[in-house]
Amino acid sequence: MKPGDKAKLTKQTFLHQGIFIFTGSTVEIKEIQSDKAIVVYNDKEGYPHDLEMNLTDLAPLS
Protein backbone atom coordinates (compact mmCIF):
# COMPACT_ATOMS: atom_id res chain seq x y z
CA MET A 1 0.00 0.00 0.00
CA LYS A 2 1.14 3.52 -0.75
CA PRO A 3 -0.26 7.04 -0.26
CA GLY A 4 -3.35 7.60 -2.40
CA ASP A 5 -4.41 3.93 -2.30
CA LYS A 6 -7.78 2.92 -0.89
CA ALA A 7 -7.96 0.32 1.88
CA LYS A 8 -10.59 -1.39 3.98
CA LEU A 9 -10.60 -1.21 7.79
CA THR A 10 -10.39 -4.63 9.43
CA LYS A 11 -10.33 -3.34 13.02
CA GLN A 12 -13.54 -3.81 15.01
CA THR A 13 -15.91 -0.82 15.08
CA PHE A 14 -14.67 1.79 17.55
CA LEU A 15 -15.44 5.31 18.75
CA HIS A 16 -12.96 8.08 17.85
CA GLN A 17 -13.61 11.62 19.13
CA GLY A 18 -17.37 11.02 19.19
CA ILE A 19 -17.50 9.40 15.73
CA PHE A 20 -18.10 5.71 15.13
CA ILE A 21 -15.49 4.21 12.79
CA PHE A 22 -17.02 1.08 11.25
CA THR A 23 -15.33 -2.19 10.34
CA GLY A 24 -15.22 -2.61 6.57
CA SER A 25 -15.19 1.12 5.84
CA THR A 26 -13.11 2.34 2.93
CA VAL A 27 -10.34 4.80 3.77
CA GLU A 28 -7.65 6.54 1.73
CA ILE A 29 -4.02 6.20 2.74
CA LYS A 30 -2.55 9.65 3.37
CA GLU A 31 0.86 8.74 4.79
CA ILE A 32 2.71 5.56 5.74
CA GLN A 33 5.22 5.36 8.57
CA SER A 34 7.10 2.24 9.69
CA ASP A 35 4.20 0.18 11.09
CA LYS A 36 1.41 2.79 11.08
CA ALA A 37 -0.53 4.71 8.49
CA ILE A 38 -2.41 8.00 8.56
CA VAL A 39 -5.68 7.43 6.73
CA VAL A 40 -8.59 9.69 5.75
CA TYR A 41 -11.99 8.39 6.88
CA ASN A 42 -15.13 10.14 5.59
CA ASP A 43 -18.02 10.02 8.06
CA LYS A 44 -21.65 9.55 7.02
CA GLU A 45 -22.02 13.30 6.40
CA GLY A 46 -18.94 13.24 4.17
CA TYR A 47 -16.59 15.08 6.52
CA PRO A 48 -12.98 13.79 6.41
CA HIS A 49 -11.15 12.67 9.56
CA ASP A 50 -7.48 11.73 9.81
CA LEU A 51 -6.90 8.52 11.78
CA GLU A 52 -3.67 6.82 12.77
CA MET A 53 -4.05 3.09 12.20
CA ASN A 54 -1.75 0.09 12.49
CA LEU A 55 -0.99 -1.44 9.11
CA THR A 56 -2.42 -4.72 10.46
CA ASP A 57 -5.83 -2.97 10.77
CA LEU A 58 -5.94 -2.28 7.01
CA ALA A 59 -6.56 -4.57 4.05
CA PRO A 60 -6.17 -3.66 0.38
CA LEU A 61 -9.39 -3.34 -1.61
CA SER A 62 -9.85 -6.29 -3.95
Predicted model as a PDB file, atoms N, CA, C, CB and O in Angstrom, pLDDT in the B-factor column:
MODEL        1                                                                  
ATOM      1  N   MET A   1       0.847  -1.175   0.000  1.00 85.00           N  
ATOM      2  CA  MET A   1       0.000   0.000   0.000  1.00 85.00           C  
ATOM      3  C   MET A   1       0.894   1.240   0.000  1.00 85.00           C  
ATOM      4  CB  MET A   1      -0.964  -0.003   1.224  1.00 85.00           C  
ATOM      5  O   MET A   1       1.980   1.257   0.579  1.00 85.00           O  
ATOM      6  N   LYS A   2       0.398   2.262  -0.664  1.00 90.00           N  
ATOM      7  CA  LYS A   2       1.138   3.515  -0.753  1.00 90.00           C  
ATOM      8  C   LYS A   2       0.150   4.679  -0.636  1.00 90.00           C  
ATOM      9  CB  LYS A   2       1.947   3.596  -2.091  1.00 90.00           C  
ATOM     10  O   LYS A   2      -1.054   4.483  -0.803  1.00 90.00           O  
ATOM     11  N   PRO A   3       0.645   5.887  -0.352  1.00 92.00           N  
ATOM     12  CA  PRO A   3      -0.260   7.036  -0.256  1.00 92.00           C  
ATOM     13  C   PRO A   3      -1.118   7.179  -1.511  1.00 92.00           C  
ATOM     14  CB  PRO A   3       0.538   8.322  -0.022  1.00 92.00           C  
ATOM     15  O   PRO A   3      -0.631   7.029  -2.632  1.00 92.00           O  
ATOM     16  N   GLY A   4      -2.389   7.468  -1.306  1.00 93.00           N  
ATOM     17  CA  GLY A   4      -3.347   7.604  -2.401  1.00 93.00           C  
ATOM     18  C   GLY A   4      -4.161   6.349  -2.632  1.00 93.00           C  
ATOM     19  O   GLY A   4      -5.230   6.413  -3.240  1.00 93.00           O  
ATOM     20  N   ASP A   5      -3.674   5.189  -2.155  1.00 94.00           N  
ATOM     21  CA  ASP A   5      -4.410   3.932  -2.302  1.00 94.00           C  
ATOM     22  C   ASP A   5      -5.618   3.910  -1.368  1.00 94.00           C  
ATOM     23  CB  ASP A   5      -3.488   2.724  -2.016  1.00 94.00           C  
ATOM     24  O   ASP A   5      -5.630   4.575  -0.332  1.00 94.00           O  
ATOM     25  N   LYS A   6      -6.614   3.148  -1.744  1.00 96.00           N  
ATOM     26  CA  LYS A   6      -7.785   2.920  -0.895  1.00 96.00           C  
ATOM     27  C   LYS A   6      -7.571   1.600  -0.153  1.00 96.00           C  
ATOM     28  CB  LYS A   6      -9.120   2.893  -1.743  1.00 96.00           C  
ATOM     29  O   LYS A   6      -6.966   0.670  -0.688  1.00 96.00           O  
ATOM     30  N   ALA A   7      -8.067   1.528   1.068  1.00 96.00           N  
ATOM     31  CA  ALA A   7      -7.956   0.319   1.875  1.00 96.00           C  
ATOM     32  C   ALA A   7      -9.249   0.129   2.658  1.00 96.00           C  
ATOM     33  CB  ALA A   7      -6.733   0.392   2.833  1.00 96.00           C  
ATOM     34  O   ALA A   7     -10.062   1.046   2.776  1.00 96.00           O  
ATOM     35  N   LYS A   8      -9.421  -1.066   3.183  1.00 96.00           N  
ATOM     36  CA  LYS A   8     -10.594  -1.395   3.984  1.00 96.00           C  
ATOM     37  C   LYS A   8     -10.145  -1.587   5.435  1.00 96.00           C  
ATOM     38  CB  LYS A   8     -11.314  -2.679   3.437  1.00 96.00           C  
ATOM     39  O   LYS A   8      -9.122  -2.220   5.698  1.00 96.00           O  
ATOM     40  N   LEU A   9     -10.919  -1.036   6.371  1.00 96.00           N  
ATOM     41  CA  LEU A   9     -10.603  -1.211   7.787  1.00 96.00           C  
ATOM     42  C   LEU A   9     -11.008  -2.607   8.241  1.00 96.00           C  
ATOM     43  CB  LEU A   9     -11.309  -0.138   8.644  1.00 96.00           C  
ATOM     44  O   LEU A   9     -12.131  -3.047   7.995  1.00 96.00           O  
ATOM     45  N   THR A  10     -10.090  -3.296   8.903  1.00 96.00           N  
ATOM     46  CA  THR A  10     -10.387  -4.628   9.430  1.00 96.00           C  
ATOM     47  C   THR A  10     -10.543  -4.601  10.943  1.00 96.00           C  
ATOM     48  CB  THR A  10      -9.289  -5.614   9.037  1.00 96.00           C  
ATOM     49  O   THR A  10     -10.976  -5.588  11.537  1.00 96.00           O  
ATOM     50  N   LYS A  11     -10.197  -3.490  11.569  1.00 95.00           N  
ATOM     51  CA  LYS A  11     -10.328  -3.340  13.023  1.00 95.00           C  
ATOM     52  C   LYS A  11     -11.813  -3.299  13.386  1.00 95.00           C  
ATOM     53  CB  LYS A  11      -9.597  -2.047  13.525  1.00 95.00           C  
ATOM     54  O   LYS A  11     -12.635  -2.793  12.622  1.00 95.00           O  
ATOM     55  N   GLN A  12     -12.148  -3.841  14.568  1.00 96.00           N  
ATOM     56  CA  GLN A  12     -13.544  -3.811  15.012  1.00 96.00           C  
ATOM     57  C   GLN A  12     -14.016  -2.367  15.140  1.00 96.00           C  
ATOM     58  CB  GLN A  12     -13.710  -4.557  16.361  1.00 96.00           C  
ATOM     59  O   GLN A  12     -13.219  -1.468  15.406  1.00 96.00           O  
ATOM     60  N   THR A  13     -15.310  -2.151  14.952  1.00 95.00           N  
ATOM     61  CA  THR A  13     -15.910  -0.822  15.076  1.00 95.00           C  
ATOM     62  C   THR A  13     -15.490  -0.195  16.393  1.00 95.00           C  
ATOM     63  CB  THR A  13     -17.453  -0.897  14.979  1.00 95.00           C  
ATOM     64  O   THR A  13     -15.510  -0.847  17.437  1.00 95.00           O  
ATOM     65  N   PHE A  14     -15.104   1.093  16.337  1.00 95.00           N  
ATOM     66  CA  PHE A  14     -14.673   1.789  17.548  1.00 95.00           C  
ATOM     67  C   PHE A  14     -15.110   3.250  17.480  1.00 95.00           C  
ATOM     68  CB  PHE A  14     -13.134   1.685  17.730  1.00 95.00           C  
ATOM     69  O   PHE A  14     -15.489   3.757  16.425  1.00 95.00           O  
ATOM     70  N   LEU A  15     -15.046   3.906  18.629  1.00 94.00           N  
ATOM     71  CA  LEU A  15     -15.436   5.306  18.748  1.00 94.00           C  
ATOM     72  C   LEU A  15     -14.175   6.164  18.774  1.00 94.00           C  
ATOM     73  CB  LEU A  15     -16.300   5.545  20.026  1.00 94.00           C  
ATOM     74  O   LEU A  15     -13.264   5.906  19.560  1.00 94.00           O  
ATOM     75  N   HIS A  16     -14.119   7.179  17.919  1.00 93.00           N  
ATOM     76  CA  HIS A  16     -12.964   8.077  17.853  1.00 93.00           C  
ATOM     77  C   HIS A  16     -13.473   9.513  17.887  1.00 93.00           C  
ATOM     78  CB  HIS A  16     -12.105   7.814  16.565  1.00 93.00           C  
ATOM     79  O   HIS A  16     -14.114   9.967  16.939  1.00 93.00           O  
ATOM     80  N   GLN A  17     -13.192  10.229  18.970  1.00 91.00           N  
ATOM     81  CA  GLN A  17     -13.614  11.620  19.131  1.00 91.00           C  
ATOM     82  C   GLN A  17     -15.090  11.811  18.822  1.00 91.00           C  
ATOM     83  CB  GLN A  17     -12.787  12.522  18.240  1.00 91.00           C  
ATOM     84  O   GLN A  17     -15.467  12.755  18.127  1.00 91.00           O  
ATOM     85  N   GLY A  18     -15.930  10.912  19.341  1.00 91.00           N  
ATOM     86  CA  GLY A  18     -17.370  11.023  19.185  1.00 91.00           C  
ATOM     87  C   GLY A  18     -17.917  10.518  17.862  1.00 91.00           C  
ATOM     88  O   GLY A  18     -19.105  10.687  17.585  1.00 91.00           O  
ATOM     89  N   ILE A  19     -17.082   9.905  17.043  1.00 92.00           N  
ATOM     90  CA  ILE A  19     -17.504   9.403  15.733  1.00 92.00           C  
ATOM     91  C   ILE A  19     -17.263   7.901  15.694  1.00 92.00           C  
ATOM     92  CB  ILE A  19     -16.739  10.123  14.570  1.00 92.00           C  
ATOM     93  O   ILE A  19     -16.173   7.433  16.022  1.00 92.00           O  
ATOM     94  N   PHE A  20     -18.283   7.146  15.292  1.00 93.00           N  
ATOM     95  CA  PHE A  20     -18.100   5.711  15.132  1.00 93.00           C  
ATOM     96  C   PHE A  20     -17.347   5.435  13.838  1.00 93.00           C  
ATOM     97  CB  PHE A  20     -19.458   4.977  15.141  1.00 93.00           C  
ATOM     98  O   PHE A  20     -17.722   5.927  12.774  1.00 93.00           O  
ATOM     99  N   ILE A  21     -16.284   4.647  13.939  1.00 95.00           N  
ATOM    100  CA  ILE A  21     -15.489   4.215  12.792  1.00 95.00           C  
ATOM    101  C   ILE A  21     -15.842   2.742  12.587  1.00 95.00           C  
ATOM    102  CB  ILE A  21     -13.915   4.435  13.023  1.00 95.00           C  
ATOM    103  O   ILE A  21     -15.554   1.912  13.450  1.00 95.00           O  
ATOM    104  N   PHE A  22     -16.458   2.413  11.462  1.00 94.00           N  
ATOM    105  CA  PHE A  22     -17.021   1.080  11.249  1.00 94.00           C  
ATOM    106  C   PHE A  22     -16.071   0.128  10.538  1.00 94.00           C  
ATOM    107  CB  PHE A  22     -18.287   1.190  10.463  1.00 94.00           C  
ATOM    108  O   PHE A  22     -15.365   0.508   9.604  1.00 94.00           O  
ATOM    109  N   THR A  23     -16.071  -1.116  10.998  1.00 95.00           N  
ATOM    110  CA  THR A  23     -15.331  -2.190  10.337  1.00 95.00           C  
ATOM    111  C   THR A  23     -15.806  -2.285   8.891  1.00 95.00           C  
ATOM    112  CB  THR A  23     -15.523  -3.556  11.083  1.00 95.00           C  
ATOM    113  O   THR A  23     -17.002  -2.190   8.616  1.00 95.00           O  
ATOM    114  N   GLY A  24     -14.872  -2.472   7.977  1.00 94.00           N  
ATOM    115  CA  GLY A  24     -15.217  -2.614   6.568  1.00 94.00           C  
ATOM    116  C   GLY A  24     -15.315  -1.304   5.817  1.00 94.00           C  
ATOM    117  O   GLY A  24     -15.547  -1.302   4.608  1.00 94.00           O  
ATOM    118  N   SER A  25     -15.142  -0.178   6.515  1.00 94.00           N  
ATOM    119  CA  SER A  25     -15.193   1.125   5.842  1.00 94.00           C  
ATOM    120  C   SER A  25     -13.991   1.295   4.925  1.00 94.00           C  
ATOM    121  CB  SER A  25     -15.241   2.270   6.875  1.00 94.00           C  
ATOM    122  O   SER A  25     -12.912   0.763   5.187  1.00 94.00           O  
ATOM    123  N   THR A  26     -14.188   2.039   3.854  1.00 95.00           N  
ATOM    124  CA  THR A  26     -13.108   2.341   2.932  1.00 95.00           C  
ATOM    125  C   THR A  26     -12.437   3.638   3.367  1.00 95.00           C  
ATOM    126  CB  THR A  26     -13.630   2.447   1.474  1.00 95.00           C  
ATOM    127  O   THR A  26     -13.106   4.630   3.655  1.00 95.00           O  
ATOM    128  N   VAL A  27     -11.120   3.616   3.411  1.00 96.00           N  
ATOM    129  CA  VAL A  27     -10.338   4.796   3.773  1.00 96.00           C  
ATOM    130  C   VAL A  27      -9.281   5.023   2.694  1.00 96.00           C  
ATOM    131  CB  VAL A  27      -9.674   4.629   5.186  1.00 96.00           C  
ATOM    132  O   VAL A  27      -8.972   4.121   1.915  1.00 96.00           O  
ATOM    133  N   GLU A  28      -8.735   6.233   2.657  1.00 96.00           N  
ATOM    134  CA  GLU A  28      -7.651   6.545   1.733  1.00 96.00           C  
ATOM    135  C   GLU A  28      -6.370   6.722   2.534  1.00 96.00           C  
ATOM    136  CB  GLU A  28      -7.969   7.821   0.895  1.00 96.00           C  
ATOM    137  O   GLU A  28      -6.351   7.418   3.549  1.00 96.00           O  
ATOM    138  N   ILE A  29      -5.312   6.091   2.073  1.00 96.00           N  
ATOM    139  CA  ILE A  29      -4.017   6.203   2.744  1.00 96.00           C  
ATOM    140  C   ILE A  29      -3.444   7.584   2.459  1.00 96.00           C  
ATOM    141  CB  ILE A  29      -3.033   5.080   2.274  1.00 96.00           C  
ATOM    142  O   ILE A  29      -3.303   7.980   1.302  1.00 96.00           O  
ATOM    143  N   LYS A  30      -3.116   8.312   3.518  1.00 96.00           N  
ATOM    144  CA  LYS A  30      -2.553   9.649   3.375  1.00 96.00           C  
ATOM    145  C   LYS A  30      -1.036   9.611   3.539  1.00 96.00           C  
ATOM    146  CB  LYS A  30      -3.179  10.611   4.399  1.00 96.00           C  
ATOM    147  O   LYS A  30      -0.305  10.306   2.833  1.00 96.00           O  
ATOM    148  N   GLU A  31      -0.575   8.789   4.480  1.00 96.00           N  
ATOM    149  CA  GLU A  31       0.860   8.736   4.785  1.00 96.00           C  
ATOM    150  C   GLU A  31       1.156   7.391   5.427  1.00 96.00           C  
ATOM    151  CB  GLU A  31       1.295   9.916   5.727  1.00 96.00           C  
ATOM    152  O   GLU A  31       0.343   6.872   6.193  1.00 96.00           O  
ATOM    153  N   ILE A  32       2.312   6.826   5.119  1.00 95.00           N  
ATOM    154  CA  ILE A  32       2.714   5.561   5.737  1.00 95.00           C  
ATOM    155  C   ILE A  32       4.006   5.787   6.498  1.00 95.00           C  
ATOM    156  CB  ILE A  32       2.888   4.434   4.671  1.00 95.00           C  
ATOM    157  O   ILE A  32       4.969   6.345   5.972  1.00 95.00           O  
ATOM    158  N   GLN A  33       4.009   5.340   7.760  1.00 91.00           N  
ATOM    159  CA  GLN A  33       5.218   5.361   8.569  1.00 91.00           C  
ATOM    160  C   GLN A  33       5.644   3.912   8.726  1.00 91.00           C  
ATOM    161  CB  GLN A  33       4.989   6.066   9.971  1.00 91.00           C  
ATOM    162  O   GLN A  33       5.121   3.055   8.014  1.00 91.00           O  
ATOM    163  N   SER A  34       6.559   3.603   9.615  1.00 88.00           N  
ATOM    164  CA  SER A  34       7.102   2.242   9.694  1.00 88.00           C  
ATOM    165  C   SER A  34       6.026   1.167   9.837  1.00 88.00           C  
ATOM    166  CB  SER A  34       8.056   2.144  10.854  1.00 88.00           C  
ATOM    167  O   SER A  34       5.919   0.297   8.973  1.00 88.00           O  
ATOM    168  N   ASP A  35       5.235   1.205  10.893  1.00 91.00           N  
ATOM    169  CA  ASP A  35       4.196   0.181  11.094  1.00 91.00           C  
ATOM    170  C   ASP A  35       2.805   0.794  11.251  1.00 91.00           C  
ATOM    171  CB  ASP A  35       4.522  -0.663  12.324  1.00 91.00           C  
ATOM    172  O   ASP A  35       1.858   0.108  11.635  1.00 91.00           O  
ATOM    173  N   LYS A  36       2.689   2.085  10.952  1.00 96.00           N  
ATOM    174  CA  LYS A  36       1.413   2.790  11.080  1.00 96.00           C  
ATOM    175  C   LYS A  36       1.118   3.547   9.795  1.00 96.00           C  
ATOM    176  CB  LYS A  36       1.431   3.758  12.289  1.00 96.00           C  
ATOM    177  O   LYS A  36       2.004   3.787   8.974  1.00 96.00           O  
ATOM    178  N   ALA A  37      -0.128   3.911   9.645  1.00 96.00           N  
ATOM    179  CA  ALA A  37      -0.535   4.708   8.487  1.00 96.00           C  
ATOM    180  C   ALA A  37      -1.500   5.786   8.959  1.00 96.00           C  
ATOM    181  CB  ALA A  37      -1.191   3.815   7.381  1.00 96.00           C  
ATOM    182  O   ALA A  37      -2.309   5.552   9.857  1.00 96.00           O  
ATOM    183  N   ILE A  38      -1.415   6.945   8.366  1.00 96.00           N  
ATOM    184  CA  ILE A  38      -2.412   7.997   8.563  1.00 96.00           C  
ATOM    185  C   ILE A  38      -3.396   7.821   7.408  1.00 96.00           C  
ATOM    186  CB  ILE A  38      -1.759   9.474   8.594  1.00 96.00           C  
ATOM    187  O   ILE A  38      -3.011   7.845   6.239  1.00 96.00           O  
ATOM    188  N   VAL A  39      -4.666   7.643   7.753  1.00 97.00           N  
ATOM    189  CA  VAL A  39      -5.684   7.432   6.733  1.00 97.00           C  
ATOM    190  C   VAL A  39      -6.766   8.500   6.859  1.00 97.00           C  
ATOM    191  CB  VAL A  39      -6.297   6.017   6.854  1.00 97.00           C  
ATOM    192  O   VAL A  39      -6.955   9.089   7.923  1.00 97.00           O  
ATOM    193  N   VAL A  40      -7.467   8.737   5.766  1.00 97.00           N  
ATOM    194  CA  VAL A  40      -8.591   9.687   5.752  1.00 97.00           C  
ATOM    195  C   VAL A  40      -9.872   8.863   5.732  1.00 97.00           C  
ATOM    196  CB  VAL A  40      -8.520  10.676   4.508  1.00 97.00           C  
ATOM    197  O   VAL A  40     -10.105   8.072   4.817  1.00 97.00           O  
ATOM    198  N   TYR A  41     -10.698   9.062   6.758  1.00 96.00           N  
ATOM    199  CA  TYR A  41     -11.991   8.393   6.882  1.00 96.00           C  
ATOM    200  C   TYR A  41     -13.069   9.447   6.693  1.00 96.00           C  
ATOM    201  CB  TYR A  41     -12.141   7.663   8.268  1.00 96.00           C  
ATOM    202  O   TYR A  41     -13.043  10.476   7.368  1.00 96.00           O  
ATOM    203  N   ASN A  42     -14.011   9.218   5.797  1.00 94.00           N  
ATOM    204  CA  ASN A  42     -15.128  10.140   5.593  1.00 94.00           C  
ATOM    205  C   ASN A  42     -16.338   9.610   6.363  1.00 94.00           C  
ATOM    206  CB  ASN A  42     -15.459  10.304   4.066  1.00 94.00           C  
ATOM    207  O   ASN A  42     -16.784   8.483   6.148  1.00 94.00           O  
ATOM    208  N   ASP A  43     -16.863  10.451   7.270  1.00 90.00           N  
ATOM    209  CA  ASP A  43     -18.019  10.023   8.057  1.00 90.00           C  
ATOM    210  C   ASP A  43     -19.285  10.036   7.204  1.00 90.00           C  
ATOM    211  CB  ASP A  43     -18.197  10.928   9.289  1.00 90.00           C  
ATOM    212  O   ASP A  43     -19.238  10.355   6.016  1.00 90.00           O  
ATOM    213  N   LYS A  44     -20.421   9.687   7.818  1.00 89.00           N  
ATOM    214  CA  LYS A  44     -21.649   9.549   7.021  1.00 89.00           C  
ATOM    215  C   LYS A  44     -22.128  10.869   6.419  1.00 89.00           C  
ATOM    216  CB  LYS A  44     -22.748   8.966   7.878  1.00 89.00           C  
ATOM    217  O   LYS A  44     -22.885  10.867   5.448  1.00 89.00           O  
ATOM    218  N   GLU A  45     -21.692  11.997   6.988  1.00 91.00           N  
ATOM    219  CA  GLU A  45     -22.024  13.295   6.395  1.00 91.00           C  
ATOM    220  C   GLU A  45     -21.012  13.718   5.339  1.00 91.00           C  
ATOM    221  CB  GLU A  45     -22.107  14.359   7.477  1.00 91.00           C  
ATOM    222  O   GLU A  45     -21.195  14.740   4.678  1.00 91.00           O  
ATOM    223  N   GLY A  46     -19.943  12.939   5.177  1.00 92.00           N  
ATOM    224  CA  GLY A  46     -18.941  13.239   4.172  1.00 92.00           C  
ATOM    225  C   GLY A  46     -17.756  14.048   4.670  1.00 92.00           C  
ATOM    226  O   GLY A  46     -16.890  14.429   3.882  1.00 92.00           O  
ATOM    227  N   TYR A  47     -17.706  14.318   5.983  1.00 94.00           N  
ATOM    228  CA  TYR A  47     -16.588  15.081   6.525  1.00 94.00           C  
ATOM    229  C   TYR A  47     -15.369  14.172   6.708  1.00 94.00           C  
ATOM    230  CB  TYR A  47     -16.980  15.740   7.869  1.00 94.00           C  
ATOM    231  O   TYR A  47     -15.502  13.064   7.228  1.00 94.00           O  
ATOM    232  N   PRO A  48     -14.188  14.624   6.289  1.00 95.00           N  
ATOM    233  CA  PRO A  48     -12.983  13.793   6.413  1.00 95.00           C  
ATOM    234  C   PRO A  48     -12.381  13.871   7.817  1.00 95.00           C  
ATOM    235  CB  PRO A  48     -11.938  14.221   5.379  1.00 95.00           C  
ATOM    236  O   PRO A  48     -12.418  14.916   8.466  1.00 95.00           O  
ATOM    237  N   HIS A  49     -11.834  12.761   8.264  1.00 95.00           N  
ATOM    238  CA  HIS A  49     -11.152  12.668   9.559  1.00 95.00           C  
ATOM    239  C   HIS A  49      -9.854  11.899   9.344  1.00 95.00           C  
ATOM    240  CB  HIS A  49     -12.059  11.965  10.647  1.00 95.00           C  
ATOM    241  O   HIS A  49      -9.848  10.842   8.712  1.00 95.00           O  
ATOM    242  N   ASP A  50      -8.751  12.435   9.872  1.00 96.00           N  
ATOM    243  CA  ASP A  50      -7.475  11.725   9.813  1.00 96.00           C  
ATOM    244  C   ASP A  50      -7.388  10.788  11.002  1.00 96.00           C  
ATOM    245  CB  ASP A  50      -6.274  12.717   9.798  1.00 96.00           C  
ATOM    246  O   ASP A  50      -7.620  11.193  12.141  1.00 96.00           O  
ATOM    247  N   LEU A  51      -7.054   9.535  10.735  1.00 96.00           N  
ATOM    248  CA  LEU A  51      -6.896   8.525  11.780  1.00 96.00           C  
ATOM    249  C   LEU A  51      -5.521   7.889  11.655  1.00 96.00           C  
ATOM    250  CB  LEU A  51      -8.010   7.446  11.691  1.00 96.00           C  
ATOM    251  O   LEU A  51      -5.021   7.688  10.548  1.00 96.00           O  
ATOM    252  N   GLU A  52      -4.919   7.577  12.780  1.00 95.00           N  
ATOM    253  CA  GLU A  52      -3.674   6.818  12.772  1.00 95.00           C  
ATOM    254  C   GLU A  52      -4.036   5.366  13.033  1.00 95.00           C  
ATOM    255  CB  GLU A  52      -2.649   7.359  13.840  1.00 95.00           C  
ATOM    256  O   GLU A  52      -4.613   5.038  14.069  1.00 95.00           O  
ATOM    257  N   MET A  53      -3.699   4.507  12.097  1.00 95.00           N  
ATOM    258  CA  MET A  53      -4.050   3.088  12.200  1.00 95.00           C  
ATOM    259  C   MET A  53      -2.795   2.230  12.066  1.00 95.00           C  
ATOM    260  CB  MET A  53      -5.089   2.699  11.117  1.00 95.00           C  
ATOM    261  O   MET A  53      -1.841   2.613  11.389  1.00 95.00           O  
ATOM    262  N   ASN A  54      -2.804   1.067  12.718  1.00 95.00           N  
ATOM    263  CA  ASN A  54      -1.753   0.095  12.487  1.00 95.00           C  
ATOM    264  C   ASN A  54      -1.955  -0.501  11.098  1.00 95.00           C  
ATOM    265  CB  ASN A  54      -1.754  -1.013  13.586  1.00 95.00           C  
ATOM    266  O   ASN A  54      -3.089  -0.650  10.641  1.00 95.00           O  
ATOM    267  N   LEU A  55      -0.875  -0.835  10.438  1.00 94.00           N  
ATOM    268  CA  LEU A  55      -0.991  -1.441   9.113  1.00 94.00           C  
ATOM    269  C   LEU A  55      -1.735  -2.769   9.167  1.00 94.00           C  
ATOM    270  CB  LEU A  55       0.390  -1.647   8.505  1.00 94.00           C  
ATOM    271  O   LEU A  55      -2.337  -3.180   8.175  1.00 94.00           O  
ATOM    272  N   THR A  56      -1.701  -3.444  10.315  1.00 94.00           N  
ATOM    273  CA  THR A  56      -2.421  -4.716  10.464  1.00 94.00           C  
ATOM    274  C   THR A  56      -3.933  -4.513  10.501  1.00 94.00           C  
ATOM    275  CB  THR A  56      -1.967  -5.432  11.734  1.00 94.00           C  
ATOM    276  O   THR A  56      -4.685  -5.473  10.332  1.00 94.00           O  
ATOM    277  N   ASP A  57      -4.393  -3.277  10.720  1.00 95.00           N  
ATOM    278  CA  ASP A  57      -5.825  -2.973  10.769  1.00 95.00           C  
ATOM    279  C   ASP A  57      -6.378  -2.571   9.405  1.00 95.00           C  
ATOM    280  CB  ASP A  57      -6.087  -1.863  11.772  1.00 95.00           C  
ATOM    281  O   ASP A  57      -7.537  -2.173   9.296  1.00 95.00           O  
ATOM    282  N   LEU A  58      -5.539  -2.675   8.352  1.00 96.00           N  
ATOM    283  CA  LEU A  58      -5.943  -2.280   7.014  1.00 96.00           C  
ATOM    284  C   LEU A  58      -5.760  -3.444   6.048  1.00 96.00           C  
ATOM    285  CB  LEU A  58      -5.141  -1.057   6.544  1.00 96.00           C  
ATOM    286  O   LEU A  58      -4.819  -4.228   6.170  1.00 96.00           O  
ATOM    287  N   ALA A  59      -6.660  -3.543   5.103  1.00 95.00           N  
ATOM    288  CA  ALA A  59      -6.557  -4.568   4.052  1.00 95.00           C  
ATOM    289  C   ALA A  59      -6.749  -3.874   2.712  1.00 95.00           C  
ATOM    290  CB  ALA A  59      -7.620  -5.722   4.253  1.00 95.00           C  
ATOM    291  O   ALA A  59      -7.583  -2.976   2.595  1.00 95.00           O  
ATOM    292  N   PRO A  60      -5.985  -4.278   1.698  1.00 91.00           N  
ATOM    293  CA  PRO A  60      -6.175  -3.660   0.378  1.00 91.00           C  
ATOM    294  C   PRO A  60      -7.553  -3.985  -0.179  1.00 91.00           C  
ATOM    295  CB  PRO A  60      -5.086  -4.131  -0.602  1.00 91.00           C  
ATOM    296  O   PRO A  60      -8.096  -5.056   0.090  1.00 91.00           O  
ATOM    297  N   LEU A  61      -8.116  -3.072  -0.949  1.00 88.00           N  
ATOM    298  CA  LEU A  61      -9.393  -3.342  -1.605  1.00 88.00           C  
ATOM    299  C   LEU A  61      -9.145  -4.330  -2.731  1.00 88.00           C  
ATOM    300  CB  LEU A  61     -10.052  -2.029  -2.144  1.00 88.00           C  
ATOM    301  O   LEU A  61      -8.155  -4.220  -3.455  1.00 88.00           O  
ATOM    302  N   SER A  62     -10.048  -5.301  -2.879  1.00 70.00           N  
ATOM    303  CA  SER A  62      -9.846  -6.290  -3.950  1.00 70.00           C  
ATOM    304  C   SER A  62     -10.674  -5.972  -5.168  1.00 70.00           C  
ATOM    305  CB  SER A  62     -10.184  -7.685  -3.460  1.00 70.00           C  
ATOM    306  O   SER A  62     -10.623  -6.702  -6.157  1.00 70.00           O  
TER     307      SER A  62                                                      
ENDMDL                                                                          
END                                                                             
